[in-house]
Amino acid sequence: MTLGGLAIAVGRVVDDAIVVLENIYRHRGRGDPMHEAVISGTREVASAITSSTLTTVAVFLPIGFVGGIVSQFFLPFALTVTFALLASLVCA
């Protein structure tokens, strides 16, 4: 189940990184210096990435706390997706 969780989280991890990099690239294309482009480009999309990542975490985390035998199967899945997405948020 943990490999399944990682497979699901890969899409969000790549999406967050691409959004940030594209916005930095846009700022560099306008002629901003590298340091300024990184800061302003990340600031512009930080709230959108944070809200979308936390929404996805809010969807997958409760799956692990269902209870019973289902919880034994889905707890590793839910924790893997949650930790992968939170690590992606910190890196992005």
Secondary structure, DSSP 8 states (H G I E B T S, - for coil): -HHHHHHHHHHHHHHHHHHHHHHHHHHHHTT--HHHHHHHHHHHHHHHHHHHHHHHHHHHGGGGGS-HHHHHHHHHHHHHHHHHHHHHHHH-
